[in-house]
Amino acid sequence: MGQGENARAATGGRGSDLGPAFNDPASGKRNGPPATPFGRALPGPGEKSAVVWLSDQLPAMVHLLAPLNTLEAINQRRSVRSFCSKGISRETVRQLLAAAVRAPTAMHQEPWAFAVIQDRQLLKSISDRAKPLALAEMQRADCDAEVLSLFAHPNFNIFYNAGTLILICGQIANPMAVADCWLAAENLMLAACAMSLGSCVIGSASETLNTPPIKAELGIPDDMQVLAPIIVGVPDVAGKPSPRKEPRILCWK
Ligand SMILES: Cc1cc2nc3c(=O)[nH]c(=O)nc-3n(C[C@H](O)[C@H](O)[C@H](O)COP(=O)(O)O)c2cc1C
């Protein structure tokens, strides 16, 4: 099972965003670039047409478009679990962090701090360390067998091979830090969506990220904890937001 299919399994088969758009499922290789920047005029046997090739590329190119407005971003945001290999720049990360800290914060405490990891080797190493703990937690929670086998698979990357992981950390002693940091998290993810970037909370890595050796490795002080680990990258396939139930209204007096 490929990573995209694995990820699809993790989301109960819902995720149309999962799985690289232009991978060759038989060989596992990416289809090569087109003969011209606009694709080949006529596809050969088993090849994609230029139009299909270009439509595959669009998710990676839409960040060149104007940002979405607030309601568009709220309604279009979805968890993205499949990314282009090209990462995002430090400047883009700074823009996301600037959006995060615009969140409301109790008593204006701003009890957050951020760790940014873009070193792919380190991401892989954290993923490798996080998987056994996440797996044990899921076993305790009696999770679906398919999800368990996904986390047990040696090739599965808990960060879905995203090039950027942003950790929103909160002061442990501040009782409102959890609320503040999750508000910052949503701001960050909406800003990412508005900029045509994909994001996903990776709660399954939280336990590992809060172990003393990893906190020390990442420079997270003892009085802070990782609350919201969020991956960010350029989505490599277009996808639709997942459905929601109608809001349950308990009273409207
Ligand atoms: C606290 C929290 C933890 C999550 N942890 C994970 C995770 O470890 N791995 C993952 O693939 N998605 C994770 N997600 C993403 C959810 O699966 C996703 O938000 C949910 O299925 C709704 O889909 P949507 O975000 O596309 O609307 C997490 C989301 C939240 C809010």
PDBQT file of the ligand as one rigid body, heavy atoms in Angstrom, charges set to zero:
ROOT
HETATM    1  C1  LIG A 301      -6.492  17.728  17.836  1.00  0.00    +0.000 C 
HETATM    2  C2  LIG A 301      -6.376  17.124  16.452  1.00  0.00    +0.000 A 
HETATM    3  C3  LIG A 301      -5.492  16.097  16.237  1.00  0.00    +0.000 A 
HETATM    4  C4  LIG A 301      -5.348  15.538  14.953  1.00  0.00    +0.000 A 
HETATM    5  N1  LIG A 301      -4.407  14.589  14.740  1.00  0.00    +0.000 NA
HETATM    6  C5  LIG A 301      -4.241  14.079  13.500  1.00  0.00    +0.000 A 
HETATM    7  C6  LIG A 301      -3.214  13.131  13.240  1.00  0.00    +0.000 A 
HETATM    8  O1  LIG A 301      -2.445  12.742  14.111  1.00  0.00    +0.000 OA
HETATM    9  N2  LIG A 301      -3.072  12.675  11.970  1.00  0.00    +0.000 N 
HETATM   10  C7  LIG A 301      -3.892  13.085  10.966  1.00  0.00    +0.000 A 
HETATM   11  O2  LIG A 301      -3.727  12.620   9.843  1.00  0.00    +0.000 OA
HETATM   12  N3  LIG A 301      -4.880  13.992  11.166  1.00  0.00    +0.000 NA
HETATM   13  C8  LIG A 301      -5.068  14.504  12.403  1.00  0.00    +0.000 A 
HETATM   14  N4  LIG A 301      -6.025  15.457  12.626  1.00  0.00    +0.000 N 
HETATM   15  C9  LIG A 301      -6.855  15.940  11.522  1.00  0.00    +0.000 C 
HETATM   16  C10 LIG A 301      -8.287  15.410  11.621  1.00  0.00    +0.000 C 
HETATM   17  O3  LIG A 301      -8.291  14.035  11.238  1.00  0.00    +0.000 OA
HETATM   18  C11 LIG A 301      -9.189  16.240  10.695  1.00  0.00    +0.000 C 
HETATM   19  O4  LIG A 301      -9.186  17.573  11.124  1.00  0.00    +0.000 OA
HETATM   20  C12 LIG A 301     -10.629  15.736  10.679  1.00  0.00    +0.000 C 
HETATM   21  O5  LIG A 301     -10.697  14.436  10.102  1.00  0.00    +0.000 OA
HETATM   22  C13 LIG A 301     -11.546  16.663   9.887  1.00  0.00    +0.000 C 
HETATM   23  O6  LIG A 301     -11.073  16.803   8.574  1.00  0.00    +0.000 OA
HETATM   24  P1  LIG A 301     -10.699  18.234   7.953  1.00  0.00    +0.000 P 
HETATM   25  O7  LIG A 301      -9.626  18.838   8.812  1.00  0.00    +0.000 OA
HETATM   26  O8  LIG A 301     -10.222  17.927   6.571  1.00  0.00    +0.000 OA
HETATM   27  O9  LIG A 301     -11.932  19.070   7.965  1.00  0.00    +0.000 OA
HETATM   28  C14 LIG A 301      -6.168  16.027  13.891  1.00  0.00    +0.000 A 
HETATM   29  C15 LIG A 301      -7.057  17.087  14.138  1.00  0.00    +0.000 A 
HETATM   30  C16 LIG A 301      -7.157  17.638  15.388  1.00  0.00    +0.000 A 
HETATM   31  C17 LIG A 301      -8.080  18.813  15.599  1.00  0.00    +0.000 C 
ENDROOT
TORSDOF 0
